């Protein structure tokens, strides 16, 4: 298992990485997420503002949600 790293060290270039975040119920979750800048969101179409930029993950097969992860792993490292 790869070591967790602080989220501020995660790539913000559109790559998908494994992240760890706490939901509203206090449960820690593990998800594949992607950082989406305002420019990337606008390029995809639709109306976006600065509050939409951030980490996005699928919370089920049809629903994406903006999340606030606390750490991440690349999945490339082995213990």
Gaussian input, Z-matrix of N, CA and C with variables (Angstrom, degrees):
# hf/3-21g

backbone

0 1
 N
 C     1     B1
 C     2     B2     1     A1
 N     3     B3     2     A2     1     D1
 C     4     B4     3     A3     2     D2
 C     5     B5     4     A4     3     D3
 N     6     B6     5     A5     4     D4
 C     7     B7     6     A6     5     D5
 C     8     B8     7     A7     6     D6
 N     9     B9     8     A8     7     D7
 C    10    B10     9     A9     8     D8
 C    11    B11    10    A10     9     D9
 N    12    B12    11    A11    10    D10
 C    13    B13    12    A12    11    D11
 C    14    B14    13    A13    12    D12
 N    15    B15    14    A14    13    D13
 C    16    B16    15    A15    14    D14
 C    17    B17    16    A16    15    D15
 N    18    B18    17    A17    16    D16
 C    19    B19    18    A18    17    D17
 C    20    B20    19    A19    18    D18
 N    21    B21    20    A20    19    D19
 C    22    B22    21    A21    20    D20
 C    23    B23    22    A22    21    D21
 N    24    B24    23    A23    22    D22
 C    25    B25    24    A24    23    D23
 C    26    B26    25    A25    24    D24
 N    27    B27    26    A26    25    D25
 C    28    B28    27    A27    26    D26
 C    29    B29    28    A28    27    D27
 N    30    B30    29    A29    28    D28
 C    31    B31    30    A30    29    D29
 C    32    B32    31    A31    30    D30
 N    33    B33    32    A32    31    D31
 C    34    B34    33    A33    32    D32
 C    35    B35    34    A34    33    D33
 N    36    B36    35    A35    34    D34
 C    37    B37    36    A36    35    D35
 C    38    B38    37    A37    36    D36
 N    39    B39    38    A38    37    D37
 C    40    B40    39    A39    38    D38
 C    41    B41    40    A40    39    D39
 N    42    B42    41    A41    40    D40
 C    43    B43    42    A42    41    D41
 C    44    B44    43    A43    42    D42
 N    45    B45    44    A44    43    D43
 C    46    B46    45    A45    44    D44
 C    47    B47    46    A46    45    D45
 N    48    B48    47    A47    46    D46
 C    49    B49    48    A48    47    D47
 C    50    B50    49    A49    48    D48
 N    51    B51    50    A50    49    D49
 C    52    B52    51    A51    50    D50
 C    53    B53    52    A52    51    D51
 N    54    B54    53    A53    52    D52
 C    55    B55    54    A54    53    D53
 C    56    B56    55    A55    54    D54
 N    57    B57    56    A56    55    D55
 C    58    B58    57    A57    56    D56
 C    59    B59    58    A58    57    D57
 N    60    B60    59    A59    58    D58
 C    61    B61    60    A60    59    D59
 C    62    B62    61    A61    60    D60
 N    63    B63    62    A62    61    D61
 C    64    B64    63    A63    62    D62
 C    65    B65    64    A64    63    D63
 N    66    B66    65    A65    64    D64
 C    67    B67    66    A66    65    D65
 C    68    B68    67    A67    66    D66
 N    69    B69    68    A68    67    D67
 C    70    B70    69    A69    68    D68
 C    71    B71    70    A70    69    D69
 N    72    B72    71    A71    70    D70
 C    73    B73    72    A72    71    D71
 C    74    B74    73    A73    72    D72
 N    75    B75    74    A74    73    D73
 C    76    B76    75    A75    74    D74
 C    77    B77    76    A76    75    D75
 N    78    B78    77    A77    76    D76
 C    79    B79    78    A78    77    D77
 C    80    B80    79    A79    78    D78
 N    81    B81    80    A80    79    D79
 C    82    B82    81    A81    80    D80
 C    83    B83    82    A82    81    D81
 N    84    B84    83    A83    82    D82
 C    85    B85    84    A84    83    D83
 C    86    B86    85    A85    84    D84
 N    87    B87    86    A86    85    D85
 C    88    B88    87    A87    86    D86
 C    89    B89    88    A88    87    D87
 N    90    B90    89    A89    88    D88
 C    91    B91    90    A90    89    D89
 C    92    B92    91    A91    90    D90
 N    93    B93    92    A92    91    D91
 C    94    B94    93    A93    92    D92
 C    95    B95    94    A94    93    D93
 N    96    B96    95    A95    94    D94
 C    97    B97    96    A96    95    D95
 C    98    B98    97    A97    96    D96
 N    99    B99    98    A98    97    D97
 C   100   B100    99    A99    98    D98
 C   101   B101   100   A100    99    D99
 N   102   B102   101   A101   100   D100
 C   103   B103   102   A102   101   D101
 C   104   B104   103   A103   102   D102
 N   105   B105   104   A104   103   D103
 C   106   B106   105   A105   104   D104
 C   107   B107   106   A106   105   D105
 N   108   B108   107   A107   106   D106
 C   109   B109   108   A108   107   D107
 C   110   B110   109   A109   108   D108
 N   111   B111   110   A110   109   D109
 C   112   B112   111   A111   110   D110
 C   113   B113   112   A112   111   D111
 N   114   B114   113   A113   112   D112
 C   115   B115   114   A114   113   D113
 C   116   B116   115   A115   114   D114
 N   117   B117   116   A116   115   D115
 C   118   B118   117   A117   116   D116
 C   119   B119   118   A118   117   D117
 N   120   B120   119   A119   118   D118
 C   121   B121   120   A120   119   D119
 C   122   B122   121   A121   120   D120
 N   123   B123   122   A122   121   D121
 C   124   B124   123   A123   122   D122
 C   125   B125   124   A124   123   D123
 N   126   B126   125   A125   124   D124
 C   127   B127   126   A126   125   D125
 C   128   B128   127   A127   126   D126
 N   129   B129   128   A128   127   D127
 C   130   B130   129   A129   128   D128
 C   131   B131   130   A130   129   D129
 N   132   B132   131   A131   130   D130
 C   133   B133   132   A132   131   D131
 C   134   B134   133   A133   132   D132
 N   135   B135   134   A134   133   D133
 C   136   B136   135   A135   134   D134
 C   137   B137   136   A136   135   D135
 N   138   B138   137   A137   136   D136
 C   139   B139   138   A138   137   D137
 C   140   B140   139   A139   138   D138
 N   141   B141   140   A140   139   D139
 C   142   B142   141   A141   140   D140
 C   143   B143   142   A142   141   D141
 N   144   B144   143   A143   142   D142
 C   145   B145   144   A144   143   D143
 C   146   B146   145   A145   144   D144
 N   147   B147   146   A146   145   D145
 C   148   B148   147   A147   146   D146
 C   149   B149   148   A148   147   D147
 N   150   B150   149   A149   148   D148
 C   151   B151   150   A150   149   D149
 C   152   B152   151   A151   150   D150
 N   153   B153   152   A152   151   D151
 C   154   B154   153   A153   152   D152
 C   155   B155   154   A154   153   D153
 N   156   B156   155   A155   154   D154
 C   157   B157   156   A156   155   D155
 C   158   B158   157   A157   156   D156
 N   159   B159   158   A158   157   D157
 C   160   B160   159   A159   158   D158
 C   161   B161   160   A160   159   D159
 N   162   B162   161   A161   160   D160
 C   163   B163   162   A162   161   D161
 C   164   B164   163   A163   162   D162
 N   165   B165   164   A164   163   D163
 C   166   B166   165   A165   164   D164
 C   167   B167   166   A166   165   D165
 N   168   B168   167   A167   166   D166
 C   169   B169   168   A168   167   D167
 C   170   B170   169   A169   168   D168
 N   171   B171   170   A170   169   D169
 C   172   B172   171   A171   170   D170
 C   173   B173   172   A172   171   D171
 N   174   B174   173   A173   172   D172
 C   175   B175   174   A174   173   D173
 C   176   B176   175   A175   174   D174
 N   177   B177   176   A176   175   D175
 C   178   B178   177   A177   176   D176
 C   179   B179   178   A178   177   D177
 N   180   B180   179   A179   178   D178
 C   181   B181   180   A180   179   D179
 C   182   B182   181   A181   180   D180
 N   183   B183   182   A182   181   D181
 C   184   B184   183   A183   182   D182
 C   185   B185   184   A184   183   D183
 N   186   B186   185   A185   184   D184
 C   187   B187   186   A186   185   D185
 C   188   B188   187   A187   186   D186
 N   189   B189   188   A188   187   D187
 C   190   B190   189   A189   188   D188
 C   191   B191   190   A190   189   D189
 N   192   B192   191   A191   190   D190
 C   193   B193   192   A192   191   D191
 C   194   B194   193   A193   192   D192
 N   195   B195   194   A194   193   D193
 C   196   B196   195   A195   194   D194
 C   197   B197   196   A196   195   D195
 N   198   B198   197   A197   196   D196
 C   199   B199   198   A198   197   D197
 C   200   B200   199   A199   198   D198
 N   201   B201   200   A200   199   D199
 C   202   B202   201   A201   200   D200
 C   203   B203   202   A202   201   D201
 N   204   B204   203   A203   202   D202
 C   205   B205   204   A204   203   D203
 C   206   B206   205   A205   204   D204
 N   207   B207   206   A206   205   D205
 C   208   B208   207   A207   206   D206
 C   209   B209   208   A208   207   D207
 N   210   B210   209   A209   208   D208
 C   211   B211   210   A210   209   D209
 C   212   B212   211   A211   210   D210
 N   213   B213   212   A212   211   D211
 C   214   B214   213   A213   212   D212
 C   215   B215   214   A214   213   D213
 N   216   B216   215   A215   214   D214
 C   217   B217   216   A216   215   D215
 C   218   B218   217   A217   216   D216
 N   219   B219   218   A218   217   D217
 C   220   B220   219   A219   218   D218
 C   221   B221   220   A220   219   D219
 N   222   B222   221   A221   220   D220
 C   223   B223   222   A222   221   D221
 C   224   B224   223   A223   222   D222
 N   225   B225   224   A224   223   D223
 C   226   B226   225   A225   224   D224
 C   227   B227   226   A226   225   D225
 N   228   B228   227   A227   226   D226
 C   229   B229   228   A228   227   D227
 C   230   B230   229   A229   228   D228
 N   231   B231   230   A230   229   D229
 C   232   B232   231   A231   230   D230
 C   233   B233   232   A232   231   D231
 N   234   B234   233   A233   232   D232
 C   235   B235   234   A234   233   D233
 C   236   B236   235   A235   234   D234

   B1=1.4486
   B2=1.5262
   B3=1.3175
   B4=1.4584
   B5=1.5268
   B6=1.3116
   B7=1.4631
   B8=1.5228
   B9=1.3121
   B10=1.4648
   B11=1.5226
   B12=1.3201
   B13=1.4653
   B14=1.5255
   B15=1.3300
   B16=1.4679
   B17=1.5324
   B18=1.3313
   B19=1.4635
   B20=1.5254
   B21=1.3281
   B22=1.4676
   B23=1.5243
   B24=1.3394
   B25=1.4662
   B26=1.5306
   B27=1.3273
   B28=1.4647
   B29=1.5327
   B30=1.3319
   B31=1.4706
   B32=1.5258
   B33=1.3118
   B34=1.4645
   B35=1.5230
   B36=1.3332
   B37=1.4634
   B38=1.5294
   B39=1.3175
   B40=1.4584
   B41=1.5152
   B42=1.3415
   B43=1.4666
   B44=1.5205
   B45=1.3112
   B46=1.4636
   B47=1.5203
   B48=1.3323
   B49=1.4615
   B50=1.5292
   B51=1.3110
   B52=1.4665
   B53=1.5223
   B54=1.3379
   B55=1.4629
   B56=1.5259
   B57=1.3103
   B58=1.4612
   B59=1.5237
   B60=1.3282
   B61=1.4612
   B62=1.5245
   B63=1.3279
   B64=1.4642
   B65=1.5384
   B66=1.3357
   B67=1.4612
   B68=1.5312
   B69=1.3367
   B70=1.4693
   B71=1.5281
   B72=1.3365
   B73=1.4668
   B74=1.5209
   B75=1.3389
   B76=1.4544
   B77=1.5187
   B78=1.3208
   B79=1.4693
   B80=1.5246
   B81=1.3410
   B82=1.4599
   B83=1.5272
   B84=1.3267
   B85=1.4525
   B86=1.5173
   B87=1.3142
   B88=1.4660
   B89=1.5279
   B90=1.3298
   B91=1.4602
   B92=1.5190
   B93=1.3258
   B94=1.4493
   B95=1.5236
   B96=1.3216
   B97=1.4625
   B98=1.5238
   B99=1.3122
   B100=1.4614
   B101=1.5202
   B102=1.3416
   B103=1.4568
   B104=1.5210
   B105=1.3143
   B106=1.4650
   B107=1.5160
   B108=1.3195
   B109=1.4593
   B110=1.5227
   B111=1.3180
   B112=1.4520
   B113=1.5291
   B114=1.3246
   B115=1.4648
   B116=1.5288
   B117=1.3292
   B118=1.4718
   B119=1.5342
   B120=1.3286
   B121=1.4575
   B122=1.5261
   B123=1.3321
   B124=1.4615
   B125=1.5218
   B126=1.3275
   B127=1.4679
   B128=1.5250
   B129=1.3224
   B130=1.4600
   B131=1.5285
   B132=1.3255
   B133=1.4600
   B134=1.5128
   B135=1.2933
   B136=1.4553
   B137=1.5088
   B138=1.3108
   B139=1.4623
   B140=1.5202
   B141=1.3238
   B142=1.4559
   B143=1.5192
   B144=1.3251
   B145=1.4571
   B146=1.5235
   B147=1.3118
   B148=1.4628
   B149=1.5257
   B150=1.3253
   B151=1.4628
   B152=1.5266
   B153=1.3331
   B154=1.4645
   B155=1.5319
   B156=1.3224
   B157=1.4649
   B158=1.5290
   B159=1.3297
   B160=1.4569
   B161=1.5064
   B162=1.3207
   B163=1.4617
   B164=1.5216
   B165=1.3398
   B166=1.4550
   B167=1.5118
   B168=1.3415
   B169=1.4706
   B170=1.5260
   B171=1.3209
   B172=1.4597
   B173=1.5211
   B174=1.3283
   B175=1.4626
   B176=1.5266
   B177=1.3159
   B178=1.4631
   B179=1.5322
   B180=1.3088
   B181=1.4625
   B182=1.5263
   B183=1.3291
   B184=1.4674
   B185=1.5214
   B186=1.3116
   B187=1.4601
   B188=1.5191
   B189=1.3391
   B190=1.4596
   B191=1.5215
   B192=1.3235
   B193=1.4601
   B194=1.5187
   B195=1.3199
   B196=1.4634
   B197=1.5206
   B198=1.3219
   B199=1.4637
   B200=1.5184
   B201=1.3221
   B202=1.4660
   B203=1.5263
   B204=1.3290
   B205=1.4678
   B206=1.5236
   B207=1.3426
   B208=1.4670
   B209=1.5247
   B210=1.3372
   B211=1.4669
   B212=1.5204
   B213=1.3353
   B214=1.4544
   B215=1.5170
   B216=1.3338
   B217=1.4598
   B218=1.5224
   B219=1.3061
   B220=1.4637
   B221=1.5068
   B222=1.3265
   B223=1.4473
   B224=1.5224
   B225=1.3412
   B226=1.4610
   B227=1.5178
   B228=1.3243
   B229=1.4575
   B230=1.5184
   B231=1.2880
   B232=1.4706
   B233=1.5239
   B234=1.3238
   B235=1.4663
   B236=1.4940
   A1=109.01
   A2=116.17
   A3=121.21
   A4=110.01
   A5=115.42
   A6=120.49
   A7=109.99
   A8=115.79
   A9=120.63
   A10=109.65
   A11=114.31
   A12=121.39
   A13=108.63
   A14=117.98
   A15=120.20
   A16=110.11
   A17=116.83
   A18=120.36
   A19=112.29
   A20=117.97
   A21=118.64
   A22=112.70
   A23=117.87
   A24=120.96
   A25=112.30
   A26=117.86
   A27=121.95
   A28=110.96
   A29=117.00
   A30=120.10
   A31=111.00
   A32=115.45
   A33=121.16
   A34=110.91
   A35=115.39
   A36=121.13
   A37=113.39
   A38=116.75
   A39=120.59
   A40=114.60
   A41=117.77
   A42=120.11
   A43=110.35
   A44=116.42
   A45=121.32
   A46=108.08
   A47=115.45
   A48=121.63
   A49=109.07
   A50=115.49
   A51=122.00
   A52=108.18
   A53=117.65
   A54=120.85
   A55=110.40
   A56=115.25
   A57=123.65
   A58=107.73
   A59=116.18
   A60=120.90
   A61=110.28
   A62=115.43
   A63=122.57
   A64=107.91
   A65=116.83
   A66=119.79
   A67=110.91
   A68=116.58
   A69=122.21
   A70=112.94
   A71=116.84
   A72=120.89
   A73=112.79
   A74=117.45
   A75=120.96
   A76=113.78
   A77=117.56
   A78=123.05
   A79=109.85
   A80=116.72
   A81=119.37
   A82=109.16
   A83=115.14
   A84=122.67
   A85=109.73
   A86=114.89
   A87=123.09
   A88=106.02
   A89=117.18
   A90=121.31
   A91=110.48
   A92=115.16
   A93=120.80
   A94=105.53
   A95=117.08
   A96=120.58
   A97=110.03
   A98=114.13
   A99=122.05
   A100=107.69
   A101=115.93
   A102=119.57
   A103=107.89
   A104=116.05
   A105=120.83
   A106=109.06
   A107=114.92
   A108=120.97
   A109=109.09
   A110=117.85
   A111=121.95
   A112=110.28
   A113=117.22
   A114=121.00
   A115=111.17
   A116=116.89
   A117=121.51
   A118=110.30
   A119=116.99
   A120=120.47
   A121=111.17
   A122=117.13
   A123=120.92
   A124=111.26
   A125=117.28
   A126=121.10
   A127=111.35
   A128=117.19
   A129=121.51
   A130=112.01
   A131=116.74
   A132=121.31
   A133=112.11
   A134=115.94
   A135=121.51
   A136=112.35
   A137=114.42
   A138=120.32
   A139=109.55
   A140=116.69
   A141=123.04
   A142=108.88
   A143=116.80
   A144=120.53
   A145=108.78
   A146=116.59
   A147=121.26
   A148=113.80
   A149=117.82
   A150=120.05
   A151=112.34
   A152=118.32
   A153=121.94
   A154=112.89
   A155=117.53
   A156=120.58
   A157=108.92
   A158=116.64
   A159=120.42
   A160=111.70
   A161=115.67
   A162=122.93
   A163=109.75
   A164=116.23
   A165=123.31
   A166=109.40
   A167=115.50
   A168=121.47
   A169=108.95
   A170=115.97
   A171=120.52
   A172=107.67
   A173=116.97
   A174=120.76
   A175=110.72
   A176=116.80
   A177=123.67
   A178=106.28
   A179=117.70
   A180=119.26
   A181=114.02
   A182=117.99
   A183=121.08
   A184=114.72
   A185=118.29
   A186=121.24
   A187=112.36
   A188=115.26
   A189=120.60
   A190=108.25
   A191=115.26
   A192=120.98
   A193=108.56
   A194=115.56
   A195=119.88
   A196=106.52
   A197=116.70
   A198=121.96
   A199=110.25
   A200=115.75
   A201=121.67
   A202=107.88
   A203=116.71
   A204=119.18
   A205=111.71
   A206=114.93
   A207=120.33
   A208=112.18
   A209=117.37
   A210=119.91
   A211=108.90
   A212=115.41
   A213=120.85
   A214=110.35
   A215=115.97
   A216=122.24
   A217=107.86
   A218=115.51
   A219=119.40
   A220=111.27
   A221=118.00
   A222=120.72
   A223=112.54
   A224=117.03
   A225=121.50
   A226=112.58
   A227=116.62
   A228=120.37
   A229=111.03
   A230=116.36
   A231=122.11
   A232=108.24
   A233=116.58
   A234=120.69
   A235=110.60
   D1=136.15
   D2=179.29
   D3=-74.28
   D4=147.56
   D5=179.30
   D6=-72.55
   D7=142.03
   D8=176.38
   D9=-72.88
   D10=143.94
   D11=179.30
   D12=-124.04
   D13=155.19
   D14=177.02
   D15=-59.51
   D16=141.72
   D17=-176.09
   D18=-62.21
   D19=-26.91
   D20=-179.74
   D21=-68.29
   D22=-8.23
   D23=176.53
   D24=-99.11
   D25=-0.79
   D26=-177.57
   D27=-73.55
   D28=149.63
   D29=178.67
   D30=-68.32
   D31=139.96
   D32=179.25
   D33=-117.48
   D34=30.95
   D35=-176.32
   D36=-102.08
   D37=15.85
   D38=178.75
   D39=98.21
   D40=-7.15
   D41=176.54
   D42=-67.63
   D43=148.82
   D44=175.51
   D45=-92.85
   D46=133.52
   D47=179.93
   D48=-134.38
   D49=161.35
   D50=175.94
   D51=-79.14
   D52=125.61
   D53=179.64
   D54=-124.55
   D55=161.59
   D56=178.80
   D57=-125.16
   D58=130.41
   D59=-176.21
   D60=-148.43
   D61=158.43
   D62=-178.66
   D63=-105.10
   D64=128.33
   D65=179.46
   D66=-86.94
   D67=-178.52
   D68=-176.57
   D69=-62.75
   D70=-21.82
   D71=178.55
   D72=-89.62
   D73=2.39
   D74=-179.64
   D75=83.78
   D76=7.07
   D77=-179.52
   D78=-85.89
   D79=130.66
   D80=174.93
   D81=-77.72
   D82=134.82
   D83=179.95
   D84=-120.11
   D85=154.66
   D86=177.06
   D87=-123.61
   D88=124.04
   D89=-176.58
   D90=-144.20
   D91=157.02
   D92=167.13
   D93=-84.21
   D94=128.54
   D95=-177.27
   D96=-137.08
   D97=165.36
   D98=-179.24
   D99=-138.23
   D100=134.23
   D101=175.55
   D102=-81.32
   D103=129.16
   D104=179.32
   D105=-120.46
   D106=115.40
   D107=177.19
   D108=-75.12
   D109=163.56
   D110=177.76
   D111=-58.79
   D112=-39.14
   D113=179.39
   D114=-62.78
   D115=-42.57
   D116=179.40
   D117=-65.09
   D118=-41.69
   D119=179.44
   D120=-64.15
   D121=-45.28
   D122=-179.94
   D123=-63.96
   D124=-35.76
   D125=179.64
   D126=-65.05
   D127=-27.69
   D128=179.33
   D129=-79.01
   D130=-12.31
   D131=179.57
   D132=101.78
   D133=165.45
   D134=-179.72
   D135=91.86
   D136=178.94
   D137=-179.99
   D138=-102.92
   D139=120.29
   D140=-178.04
   D141=-130.77
   D142=154.68
   D143=171.60
   D144=-133.83
   D145=178.69
   D146=-173.92
   D147=-57.28
   D148=-29.00
   D149=-178.99
   D150=-71.42
   D151=-13.25
   D152=179.33
   D153=-85.89
   D154=-18.44
   D155=179.00
   D156=-67.20
   D157=143.72
   D158=177.78
   D159=146.40
   D160=-160.00
   D161=-177.65
   D162=-87.37
   D163=130.15
   D164=179.78
   D165=-123.13
   D166=138.24
   D167=179.26
   D168=-141.62
   D169=152.50
   D170=171.61
   D171=-77.72
   D172=127.80
   D173=176.96
   D174=-97.93
   D175=-14.75
   D176=167.17
   D177=-154.81
   D178=-174.22
   D179=-172.20
   D180=-67.26
   D181=-16.10
   D182=-177.73
   D183=-119.33
   D184=-11.74
   D185=-169.41
   D186=-117.92
   D187=125.46
   D188=172.65
   D189=-102.53
   D190=148.67
   D191=-177.98
   D192=-140.24
   D193=143.05
   D194=172.85
   D195=-79.10
   D196=127.59
   D197=-177.45
   D198=-122.76
   D199=168.08
   D200=177.37
   D201=-122.65
   D202=86.09
   D203=-179.17
   D204=-72.86
   D205=156.03
   D206=178.19
   D207=-107.81
   D208=-18.49
   D209=178.92
   D210=-156.27
   D211=171.27
   D212=-176.91
   D213=-152.64
   D214=163.32
   D215=170.78
   D216=-136.00
   D217=153.32
   D218=-179.50
   D219=-87.09
   D220=-23.43
   D221=-176.42
   D222=79.89
   D223=-4.79
   D224=-178.77
   D225=-88.76
   D226=-17.48
   D227=-175.16
   D228=-97.34
   D229=150.47
   D230=177.32
   D231=-114.82
   D232=147.61
   D233=174.62
   D234=-78.12

